[in-house]
Amino acid sequence: MKKLELISWRNLCNNIKFAIDGTPLIQTIINSFFVSTVASLIGLLVALLGAYYYVYQNAHHSKIWFYLTICAMYIPEATLLIPSFVLFKNMGILNTYFAVICVSLSVPFLVYLFKQNALLLPKDMIKSARMDGATELSIFFRVFIPALREIILAAFIIAFFNAWNSIMLPVVILQSEAKFTNAIYLNSLGSIWFGDYAVLMTSIVISTLPILALFLLFQRYIKKASKLY
């Protein structure tokens, strides 16, 4: 009598080999890693500048601009499909990583996150730096950013995951299969025209590994950031 195996290791190895060698899975993971990393770093820098401006620059109508920034989070992503497509087509950057990075930014949420945490910082710290003759740019990079180090790392993970899983706008912008992100590629495998579910499940598992590794690498910073709330 044949012994029943919970996992067929031979089939598993064959599926992994085919998913890596016979499909563009690895290339899509590299594409997603590039897009997510660049979008996260740009989003963090822009959001940090915005939070610094809203908290420490008592400019006229700054509260109104902050509320408008927050309102941007409530715009349904589906309403941006056609405007984004037309805009990027007219600009000649359709089917480029630059366009995908632009739609993968999480600036409004990050601005809110950094501003609320910046309000918890002692204002005397910034005042003392100004009294010592430090420029606003020096205060931003040497005082403000180090003070929010834990929350910045946690925000990077959030922004990275958001860009990694983004599919609605990127699937409209990217038309070349060689530039597909991992989310677009996995979505194409899950269509009714693809029947090899073994390769689909294997590809999903392999695609999860980079995200899992990133979470395990930065989990202690996420725990520190959670204590700030």
N, C-alpha and C positions, 0 to 999 in steps of 0.2 A: 504493500500500500504506500502510495506516495505521501511524503510528509508535507503538510500544509504550511506554507511560509507566510508570515505576516507581511513581509516586504520581499519582493523579487529583486535582489541586488543586481542581478544581471540586467534586467530591464531598466532599473534605475540608472545604472552606469551608462547604458546605451542612450537613454533619454538625455542625460546630462551631456554626454559627448555630442549628440546630435544638436542639442540646444546651443552649445558653445561653438561647434565647428560648422554646423549646417544651416544656421540662422544668423541674422544680424543682431542677436541679443546683446553681445558684449559691446558692439559699437553703439547701440542705443543707450546702454548704461553709461558709457563714456560721454555721450552727448548730453544725457540728463545731468551727469555730475558736473560737466562744464557749465551748462546753463544755470543749474541750481546754485552753484558756488558763486558765479559772477552776479547773478540776480540778488542773492542774499547779501553779498558784500556791498553792492551799490545801494540796495535798500537800507542796509544798516547805516551807511554813511549819510545818506539823505535824511533818514529819520532822526538820527542823532543831531544833525544840524538843525532840523526843524524843532526838535524838543528843546535844544539849547536856546533857540530864538524865542520860543513861546514862554520859557520859564525865566530866563535871565535878561532878555531884551524887552524892556517895557515899551514896546512900540505901539503906535496908534492902531486900533482895530485888530490887535493880535488875537484877542479872544474870538472875534468873528471868523478870522482865518482858521483858527484851530477848530471851531465848530464845523466849518465847511470841509475841513480835512476829515473829520470824523464822519460826516455825512457821506463821504465817498465810499466808506465801507458798506453802506446799505444799498449801493447801486447794484442791481442784479447783473451777474456776469454775462448772462444771455443777451442783455440789451447792448452789450459792447461788441458783439460778433460782427455785425455788418459795418458799423463805423470803423472798427479797427481794421477790417479787411480793406475797406475803401481807402482809408488813410495810408496804410502801409503800401498798398498798390500804387497810389499816386506818388508816394515818396520813393518808390523803386526799391524798397527793402523787404518786399514780400518774399517768403521762403528763405529768410536769413535768421541766424542766431540772434542778431541784434533785436529784431522784432519780437522774438520769443522771450528774450530777456526783459524787454520793456513791459510785456503783458504779464510777466511772472513776478513783478515787484509787489511787495506787501507793505508799501510805505505808510498808508493811513493807519493800519493797525500798529505798526512799529512806532510811529510817532506818538500815538496814544500810550503805548506801553512805556516808552522812555520818558515821556512827560510826567506821567503819574509817579514813576519811580524817582525822577529828578526832583519832584516836590518834596520828597522825603529827605533829601540831602540838606545839610546845614548851609544856609545862604551865606554865613560868615566865611565859609571856605572860599567862595567866589569873590567876595568883597576883599578878603585879605590878599588874594592873588592880584586883584586890580590895584590895591594900595601899594603892592610891591613893584608895580610897573609892568606887570605881564600884559601882553596883548591878548585880545579876545581869541585869536587863533591859538596862541600858546596855552591859554586857560582851557580851551576846548580839548586839545590833544593831551595835555599834561595833567589836568585836574579832573575835568568832566568825564572823559572816557574811562580813565582808571577807576574812578569812583563807581562807575556802573559796569564794571568788568563782568560780574556774574550774570547780571541781567542781559548784557550784550551777548554773551555766549549762549544763554538760553534762547534769546531772540533769534540768533543765527540758526539754531536747530529748527525753530518754528518756521522761519522764512525758507530754510532749505527744504523742509518737508513739503511746504506749500508749493514751492516751485517744482519739486520732484513729481508731485501728484497732479500738477496742473495739466489739464487736457482739453478743456472746452475751447479756449482761444488758440493754443498752440496747434491743435488739429486743423484749424482753419487756415492758419498762417503757413505752416510747413507743408509743402507739396512734394518734396523730394524724399524718397524713402531712406536715402543715405543720411538725412538730417533728422530723422524721426527721434523723438525722445522715448524713453522707456515706457512711459504711460501710453503714448500713442501706439507703440508697437504691441504692447500687451492687449490693448483694446482691439487691435486688428486681429490678433490671435483668437480673441473671444467672439468673433463674428460668426454668423451662421454658415459662412463659406469655408470655415476652417474646422475640420473634424478631428484633428489629432489632439485630444485632450491631455494625453500624457505629456506631450511637449509643452502644452499650455501650462499645466500645473508645475512642471519642472522649471519653466521660465519664470514663473511667479516666485518660486522659492529662491532661485538664484538672484532675482531682482531685489528680493527682500534683504539679502545679506549685507549689501553696502549700507542700507539704512539702519539695520540692526547694529552694525559695527560702529556707525557714527553715534548712535544713541548710547551705546555702552561706553564709548570713549568720553562723552561729555555728560554722563548722567550725574556725576557729582556736582557739576556746575548748575544743572537743572534743579537739583535738590536745594542748593544754596539759594537759587533765585526764587524758588517757591516759598521760602521763608520770609521773603520781603513783603508778601501780601498779607 
